[in-house]
Amino acid sequence: MGSPFKDHHHHHPFSLAKKLIPWTFYAMLPLVLFRLYFYPYPFHHITTPILTSSSSSVSSPTPFEEVETSCDYTTGKWVRDKRGPLYNGSACGTIKEGQNCIAHGRPDMGYLYWRWKPKHCKLPRFEPSTFLQLLRNKHLAFVGDSMARNQLESLLCMLSSASAPNLVYRDGEDNKFRRWFFESHNITISVYWSPFLVKGVEKYNTGPNHNQLYLDHVDERWAADMNGIDMIVLSIGHWFLHPAVYYEGDQVLGCHYCPGLNHTEIGFYDVLRKAIKTTLKALIDRKGANSNGINAFVTTFSPAHFEGDWDKLGACPKTKPYKEGEKALEGMDADMRQIEVEEVEAAKMNSTHLEKFRLEALDVTSLSLMRPDGHPGPYMHPFPFANGVTERVQNDCVHWCLPGPIDTWNEILLEVIKKWDYESRREE
């Protein structure tokens, strides 16, 4: 096929290039100006504060140039950080027993001294006062399974170094529904147990040995409060691996691992997709009914690190992160993450008509995959080896020690909130 720019007059080959260069320049100019307007280059003499905090513990205001407007936090590496975490188990009273690894006698401390370093940008250390300032007068809810709770408890610990949260509501066994209030900034932070986000009936010891999911209805337990929530962090995944029967309307769609029942095995990937689709649609529709808008995050799948049988000794015995390139994101971990990211992108496209609806995937799958050292392992129980090493020790290689790698999730959360705040100030 001939070139569309074929020179019919047999001019000198450079004459076309000479003509095209100025046009290319003028074509590029609007793009460059657009880029500079929306993503200003970090000129270091700009000190216009994006926010100032009423708290004296903030060392300096956050200048415009520190807000990364288009940072990809998903790829990078873990680097040594001698500063260590913002809090410890004795300074934070909201850590779930099973994640308080130091108090339970975990002997190695190296896992506390790493920072996530994205490839092309900086991830600043978490600033509790900045977070509190940005969420002043708002209600933030974490909705999902025990990973949502794990992330919430990490955030509470990080914030408690600047302001004490008061527990104002508690309901359900194992603290499944709780609410805290930060009087200093009039902030409410809640957690809602909802391991499918959609309506589900969890299996009980007495009843059938599978969960029941109703994929076309969101779980009323959190959805009923939706209009009072300003920002929501959704986190699901692991419960979709359990045996379940799936319904849409009154129809059984199929099941996952249900021998003995006369249903079609359909796996859980499409079901996870439907659950997220239903949930994000509910948030978009709700937004239509409420002028305040809602900001939403979907925290992507957090990989487990079991080596060998989960109930054997040393099921996640590593004490250091994987190096860059040492561990690939693949298989189920990659598939779960991809479904979540795709559904977030689709929902963004479906909500472009909404002014005040913001949605982002909090893409933590890769950075979490590289931290096999960050789980409680046998230290989900206090001093598991006090009486010598026993044959079988239960290990937790799913949840994260507090403090631990999960604190990084909330550092990224804060950076996105800062970006949103910056954008909304630009729009005003």
Protein Blocks (a to p, Z undefined) as FASTA:
>chain_A
ZZfkbcfkopafklmmmmmmmmmmmmmmmmmmmmmmmmccddfkbccdfbdcfbfkbmbd
cdfklpcfbbcfkbccddddfkbpabdfklpckbcfklmmmlnopabfklmmcccddfkb
ccddddfklmmmmmgoiacddeddfklmmmmmmmmmmmmmmoccddfbdedehhlaccdd
dfknopacdddddfkopacddddfklccbdcddfkbccfklmmmmmmpfbdcddehjlmm
pccdddehjbcfbdehiehiacdcebjmlmmmmmmmmmmmmmmmmmmmpmnbpadddddd
dddfbehjfkbghkllcfbdcdehkaccehjllmmmmmmmmmmmmmmmmmmmpmklccdd
ddfklmmmmmmmlpgklmlpghkllnopafbdcddfkbccdddfklmmmmmmmmmmmmmm
mmmmmmZZ
